[in-house]
Amino acid sequence: MNRSKKFLAVSALALGVSWPMSGFAQANTDSTSAAAANPAASLSEGEIRRLDPETGKLTIRHGEIRNLDMPPMTMVFTASDKSQLAGLKVGDRIRFVASNEGGKYLVTEIQLAH
């Protein structure tokens, strides 16, 4: 690195300026805005395997969850609002929106699949 580029990089860091370290940060931002622009694209499909309305937890066997870059599997989620679970039962086919909030997987929207 020549002196002027090194000086520029050190100066930028001293001023608190930062650049993305990889293309992932930009790609991740683009996919988030795409999901926000088309809410139907963020719906995933699954089947309720276990349900505990008191704790708000449900186990879902799901297909790919694109907005979380997650392959198909069975896992436990927590409903962001327990009232979302009213009327649901084990075996129901559902469409849902999931998010990762600090390592906790939440279902923020849920509906019966037709």
VENDA-V810550 format. One line per field, one symbol per residue. burial: + if it has 24 or more other ideal C-beta (glycine too) atoms within 12 Angstrom, else -. A space follows every 50 residues. Layout:
burial->???
This chain:
burial->----------------------------------+------++++++++- +-----++++++--+-++------+++++----++--+---+-++++++- ----++++-+----
